Amino acid sequence: MTDVYDKEKRSAVMARVKSKDTSPEKAVRRILTRLGVRYRLHRKDLPGNPDIVMPGRKLAVFVHGCFWHGHDCARGSRVPKANRDYWLAKVGRNKARDEKAQEALRADGWTVETIWECELKDEPGLTARLARRLER
């Protein structure tokens, strides 16, 4: 199967994919704000640059897009037909990088919470989960 876009167009599309301040990340931040939690964003001095960090609680939160990080939901398990080998390798590298960063954080005494994009469909459930996590 041929690619839908030529190389230049594909490059332009991929360049617009954000890694910070995504809609799912903003939704999680709104939930945390409603819970009255103070947090910091994108701490570059921590492994994996967690999306949301609560230093006093030693809690690092990663908000992952299901496709990009290979979640086992319907969207995450979908692989594009075009350039299939590339995408399998790309998501595999992302998953390995995520695991390495989380292991390093845990080794340093941090608690790591991963929130998947698909979990935002059940906002009340996610809010309850985060509230329980913050009570610990």
C-alpha positions in Angstrom: 0.0 0.0 0.0 1.3 3.5 -0.8 1.4 6.3 1.6 -1.5 8.7 1.6 0.8 11.7 1.6 4.1 12.5 -0.1 7.2 12.8 2.1 6.9 16.6 2.5 3.2 16.5 3.4 3.8 13.6 5.9 6.6 15.5 7.5 4.4 18.6 7.9 1.6 16.5 9.5 4.0 14.8 11.9 5.6 18.1 12.9 2.3 19.3 14.1 1.9 16.4 16.6 2.3 17.9 20.0 4.1 16.4 22.9 3.1 19.0 25.5 -0.2 20.6 26.5 -2.2 18.0 24.6 -6.0 17.9 25.1 -5.8 14.7 27.2 -3.1 16.3 29.4 -5.1 19.5 29.8 -8.2 17.4 30.8 -6.1 15.6 33.5 -4.8 19.0 34.8 -8.4 20.3 35.0 -9.3 17.3 37.1 -6.3 17.8 39.4 -7.1 21.5 39.8 -10.7 20.6 40.8 -9.3 18.2 43.4 -7.3 21.2 44.8 -3.9 19.8 43.9 -0.9 21.9 43.1 1.5 20.5 40.5 4.4 21.3 38.2 4.6 20.5 34.5 7.2 18.8 32.4 10.1 18.5 34.8 13.1 18.0 32.6 15.3 17.1 35.5 13.3 13.8 36.0 13.6 10.7 33.9 11.0 10.7 31.1 10.0 14.4 31.7 6.7 13.5 33.4 3.8 15.5 32.1 2.6 16.4 35.7 4.7 16.3 38.8 3.7 16.7 42.5 7.1 17.0 44.1 5.9 17.0 47.7 4.0 13.8 47.2 6.8 12.4 44.9 4.2 11.6 42.4 4.9 11.7 38.7 2.0 11.4 36.2 2.4 10.5 32.6 -0.6 11.2 30.2 -0.2 8.9 27.3 -1.9 8.9 23.9 -3.1 5.3 23.3 -1.8 5.1 19.7 1.7 6.6 20.4 2.4 4.5 23.5 0.8 1.2 22.4 -2.0 0.9 24.9 -4.0 -2.3 24.7 -7.3 -0.6 23.9 -8.9 -0.4 20.4 -7.1 2.8 19.4 -3.8 1.8 20.8 -3.7 -1.7 19.2 -4.4 -0.3 15.8 -1.5 -0.2 13.4 -1.5 1.9 10.3 -1.5 -0.2 7.0 1.0 2.1 5.4 4.6 1.7 6.6 3.5 -0.9 9.1 7.0 -2.0 10.1 8.0 1.5 10.9 5.0 2.1 13.1 5.5 -1.2 15.0 9.1 -0.3 15.7 8.3 3.3 16.6 5.6 2.3 19.2 7.9 -0.4 20.5 10.7 2.2 21.1 8.2 4.5 22.8 7.1 1.7 25.1 10.7 0.7 26.0 11.6 4.4 26.7 8.5 4.8 28.9 9.3 1.7 30.9 12.9 2.7 31.4 11.9 6.2 32.6 9.3 4.8 35.0 11.8 2.3 36.4 14.3 5.1 37.0 11.7 7.2 38.8 10.6 4.3 41.0 14.2 3.5 41.9 14.5 7.1 43.0 11.5 6.8 45.3 8.8 8.2 43.1 5.3 6.9 42.6 4.4 6.7 38.9 0.8 7.0 37.6 0.1 6.5 33.9 -3.2 7.9 32.5 -4.2 6.7 29.1 -6.1 8.9 26.7 -9.0 6.4 26.5 -9.5 6.6 30.3 -10.7 10.2 29.9 -14.0 8.8 28.5 -14.9 8.0 32.1 -14.0 11.3 33.7 -15.9 10.5 37.0 -14.0 7.2 37.3 -10.7 8.8 36.5 -11.4 11.6 39.1 -12.2 9.0 41.7 -9.0 7.1 40.9 -6.8 10.2 41.1 -8.5 11.2 44.4 -7.7 7.7 45.8 -4.1 8.0 44.6 -3.8 11.4 46.3 -5.1 10.1 49.6 -2.3 7.6 49.9 
